[in-house]
Amino acid sequence: MLVPLAGAVALAVLLGVAAFVIFNRDHDCSGGKLPLRVVATPDIQPALNKIAGNYNKALHSIDSKCVEVTVAKESAARTANALAAGKVSADFWVADSSLLMESMRGQSGGNRLPQVEGSIAVSPVVLAAAKSAASKLSDSLQPSWAGMISAANVANVDGPGKKVRVLALDPQKNSAGLTALLAAAGTAKEAGQDKALVGALKELSNRLASDSTALLASLTVKSGSRVPVGVTSEQAIHAHNTKKPESPVIALYPQEGTLNLDYPVTILTKDPAVLKAAASFKQDLTTESAKKTLRDAGFRDVDGTAGNALSEDKGFTPEKPAALAPPDGTTVTRMVQTWSRLNLGSRLLTLLDVSGTMALPVPGTDMTRMQAINKIATEGLGLFPADSELGLWTFSTHLDGRGKDWKELVSLGPVSETVDGTLRKDSLVRTFASIQAKATGDTGLNDTIKAAYTELTKTYREDKINTLLILTDGAGNDDPDGGVKNSEILQFLKKTYNQKRPVSILLIAFGPEAEQGKKQMDALAKATGGEAYIAKDILQVRDFFLQGMERRLCTPNCDG
């Protein structure tokens, strides 16, 4: 009996040794540890950290060293900037969006960014509203990018913006903000809503939240009569509701479809051993265990499959949302540049015609031309944000002493600045309301343009769009004392205009004689890359100012 027993023991020992050898070959840590430094965006870092913990416990061995993964959190924009500057220390990077990566490639140093190597999860970008307020939106805003644009359009004062206040994330700092901007811009282009988009972007630039956490928290706080609606990722809503179940937010899926945050992986290390470790961890992220961890954190699988965290009773639609066609790299870069340029500050000097013809009545109304122009000015200037610099001159003939056809009423400067105890903004409103036409005054337009254009050129601000706005009844230059002739002012503007320091003329005329002077008006504006418009009614002014804002996106090459 001892012989078979001894044989069985020997066999067991041999099998055990073999198993030990096989196990140790795959989990051999005799050479110590092989660190793999992962950096990830704050939204996905907790889930990746949990996956990394399980991965480390499994003792994955590379060349007799066990891989030890650590996961730090950092915004994708900050990591990309550090990488472009050659200062990143991570080996493995999980950003939140390939679109952000594309936008970074168009910036200085962007050519140093390596190519991404696939995606590990997705999260659709959606509209969001407090659950308690969602029912109030049914009559004023259907979930769509078109509806969001209409509600945010600063020039659509009678639209859904009367009942809805749209909040956004800064597209220069936040991938969900950039993704939303691209989705909205793409649908606006298809629908011919370009002007409305400009008005919306201009307004949203003043309603930016620092991050999704701040944006979602603000949706649940009562402030005024308008219902706040935001734009963020589906996963951010899940994270908010997990932390603040007492004030839940629901996802509203745009009917046109949407774009996703796609969490791309980029391998940064050049070390051969660490490259093997990176490949091993990347493979682990495709396992069912890792994907479940991500789904439980509110992310979807790459194919759009949702987990229990995105159930209908929690305010989500589990089915994969309709997808918009992703923009190419050129479109992404152009949109980032558009946003930056559109949100440069405004520096606007207004020249207001107060010649005698401005006292004439406007047919079909109970207003004089002066009153109509003043209403136009108040309407238009109200579109400019609080960081604008504005000023006001009037022009006729001999307004400020003999031979001087213009007079400064409000100096050019920040609208929020106090001048003689009064905010410049309030001073402008009161001044416009009190201006009267000079009954015996002629129209010394050319002399005034030369003086004002010289002033704006001399005091040019690099950080702002510098514009000379002319409001007139369109009678043109009419100076019995001579002064600067039409041909001379055109020659002056063409000679003075500098594409590297552009000062553009925006001319708006209102009155029956306006059409007669349209040719000269166009010539004045075009000489500076600007535009001339004739307003047939007050409401048109909103469009004119939006068109003026659109031109700032192409200046100084708007006309080829």
C-alpha angles and dihedrals in degrees: 000000000000094000097059090042091052089049091051092050091049091050092049091050092049092049090047092051091049092049090047091052093048092046093047092048089062096034103035109149095165090117093055128243131332109209119216111191112206124187120193139171114271094251096059099029097088092054092045090048090055091048090048091052091056091044092053092050090056090063101228106198128211116182093337092313125107115229114240113195121200121184121206124185125232135148114266092235092055093048091047092050091049091048092050088052092049093243104111117119101188125106099204127033131197110188122182100237141027087207090064089050089053092050090051091053089063092057132081109292092011092125087073092066111107121227119269120249105215137298130279101194143353137221121189118230108236144166116263137201136171110271090231092057101038094094090059091061097064094087098039110032132027112199103264141113089243090055092049091051092049093049093048098042105119091206095052095080093160095047132094089293086085088071103022131058113200120209125194143189120242105261090207092060106024129056094208088053092051092045092051091049092052093046092050093045092049094052092043091054092051091048095045092245097135096129092045089051091054090051091049095048091049091053095042091054086071094048103056124143119209093233142343093272092059093042095052093045090054092054091066096049117091111235119161127323098297120094111238117229124184140189120229143124124295090237092054089057090052090050091049093049091048092054097037109030090159092067106035126187124207130214119243112200116215110241093222091059130253148237126251138229098236106190100224122203120227123186109217104173124096096190110113095220094045090047088060090049091049092051090050094051092044089055090050089057089065094058119109090243092057093044091051090052089053093046090050088055091057100266126124128229115260089262091055098258112153129210132218090281089073099050124146094247088059093057101268140107107234094200116094109267120239110271129228119216107268114243121244124245094264092054091049093050092047092050092051089051091046092054092048093049096042089054097051108118121265124242109187130173112192122208111200121198112229098168121138096267089063088074091063119106122256108238114248094018138079091234134097119229088256092054091047092049091048090052089049090051095048091048094047099041089051087070093066117095128239095264092061125115113223137175139172135220127172123213138198123112128310092358097148105028130316113325098007110110099188138056131196110231100167119021118234111260146105113324089223092056120105116234118186090343095310130097109248089233092057091043091055093051093049093044094052090050094052102043115117129195117254103242095209096035125120125202112271092178102145096050089049094049091051092051095044095044090050090051094049092046092050093048096038116162117213093202095056142057104252114212138171109210117198120195114189144143088247099247089130128216113340112166117156089193091064108236124158113352125222093255091047095052091050091050090048093051094047090050096045100042111104119194091205091053102027121191108183130198119228109189123190119183127190124186144063093279093052094093091055092062097040095108093055091041091055091048092052093049097042091051087068101035090260136120140241124214137184114215116213093180138006096256091063090067091074089060092045093055091046090050088050089052090049090056091057087067093064102030125160093021102043094124099044 
